[in-house]
């Protein structure tokens, strides 16, 4: 969970960049379901690694003391819910609203 929070940044400030990275990595349709108000499509650890880049997964895994597979699997499980909670209206809010959603959802 902490690695996923690292990806969305302090107060959710990194969410737009994360979504852009997922879009450019071929997971745009999946990421849009996380933002939208309907059901969240799942993402595979392999697909997430391809979209985010093996180097980023490796760096997060090293920092957390996990294997790359464990990190990718954990992120694949956590990110859909985190993005969903930060975008309750079905769109990426402005920075101030995003910070409020982040504080309410994650107490930070």
C-alpha positions as CSV (number, residue, x, y, z in Angstrom):
1,X,0.0,0.0,0.0
2,X,2.8,2.4,0.8
3,X,4.3,1.9,-2.6
4,X,1.0,2.6,-4.3
5,X,0.7,5.8,-2.2
6,X,4.2,6.8,-3.4
7,X,2.9,6.5,-7.0
8,X,0.0,8.8,-6.3
9,X,2.2,11.2,-4.5
10,X,1.7,13.5,-1.5
11,X,-1.9,14.4,-1.2
12,X,-2.6,12.7,-4.5
13,X,-0.5,15.2,-6.4
14,X,1.1,12.5,-8.5
15,X,-2.2,11.0,-9.7
16,X,-2.4,12.9,-13.0
17,X,1.2,11.8,-13.9
18,X,0.4,8.2,-12.9
19,X,-2.7,8.1,-15.1
20,X,-0.7,9.6,-18.0
21,X,2.0,6.9,-17.5
22,X,-0.7,4.2,-17.5
23,X,-2.3,5.7,-20.6
24,X,1.0,5.8,-22.5
25,X,1.8,2.3,-21.3
26,X,-1.3,0.8,-22.9
27,X,-3.5,0.7,-19.8
28,X,-5.6,3.8,-20.6
29,X,-8.9,2.0,-20.9
30,X,-8.3,0.1,-17.6
31,X,-7.2,3.3,-15.7
32,X,-10.3,5.1,-17.0
33,X,-12.5,2.5,-15.2
34,X,-10.7,3.3,-12.0
35,X,-11.4,7.0,-12.4
36,X,-15.0,6.4,-13.6
37,X,-18.0,5.7,-11.4
38,X,-18.6,2.1,-12.6
39,X,-16.8,-1.1,-11.8
40,X,-13.0,-1.1,-11.8
41,X,-11.3,-3.3,-14.4
42,X,-8.5,-5.4,-12.9
43,X,-5.0,-5.1,-14.0
44,X,-2.4,-7.9,-14.1
45,X,0.9,-7.5,-12.4
46,X,2.6,-8.2,-15.7
47,X,0.5,-5.5,-17.5
48,X,1.2,-3.0,-14.7
49,X,4.9,-3.7,-14.9
50,X,4.9,-3.2,-18.7
51,X,3.0,0.1,-18.3
52,X,5.0,1.5,-15.4
53,X,8.3,0.1,-16.4
54,X,10.3,-2.7,-14.8
55,X,12.8,-0.1,-13.4
56,X,10.1,1.7,-11.5
57,X,8.7,-1.6,-10.1
58,X,12.2,-2.7,-9.2
59,X,13.0,0.6,-7.4
60,X,9.8,0.4,-5.4
61,X,10.4,-3.3,-4.6
62,X,13.9,-2.6,-3.4
63,X,12.7,0.3,-1.2
64,X,10.0,-1.9,0.3
65,X,12.2,-5.0,0.7
66,X,10.0,-7.1,-1.6
67,X,10.5,-9.1,-4.8
68,X,9.6,-7.4,-8.0
69,X,6.8,-9.9,-8.5
70,X,5.4,-9.2,-5.0
71,X,5.5,-5.5,-5.6
72,X,3.8,-5.7,-9.0
73,X,1.1,-8.0,-7.5
74,X,0.5,-5.7,-4.6
75,X,0.3,-2.6,-6.8
76,X,-2.1,-4.4,-9.2
77,X,-4.4,-5.1,-6.2
78,X,-4.1,-1.7,-4.5
79,X,-4.0,0.9,-7.3
80,X,-7.5,0.4,-8.7
81,X,-9.1,1.1,-5.3
82,X,-6.8,4.0,-4.5
83,X,-7.5,5.7,-7.8
84,X,-11.2,5.0,-7.4
85,X,-11.2,6.6,-4.0
86,X,-9.4,9.7,-5.2
87,X,-11.8,10.3,-8.0
88,X,-15.3,9.7,-6.5
89,X,-17.0,12.0,-9.0
90,X,-15.7,10.0,-12.0
91,X,-13.0,12.5,-13.0
92,X,-9.6,13.7,-11.8
93,X,-10.3,16.7,-9.6
94,X,-8.2,19.8,-9.3
95,X,-5.2,19.7,-6.9
96,X,-7.0,21.2,-3.9
97,X,-10.0,18.8,-4.2
98,X,-7.6,15.9,-4.8
99,X,-5.8,16.8,-1.6
100,X,-9.1,16.8,0.3
101,X,-10.1,13.4,-1.1
102,X,-6.7,12.1,-0.1
103,X,-6.9,13.4,3.4
104,X,-10.5,12.0,3.9
105,X,-9.7,8.6,2.4
106,X,-6.2,8.0,3.8
107,X,-6.0,10.3,6.7
108,X,-2.8,12.0,5.5
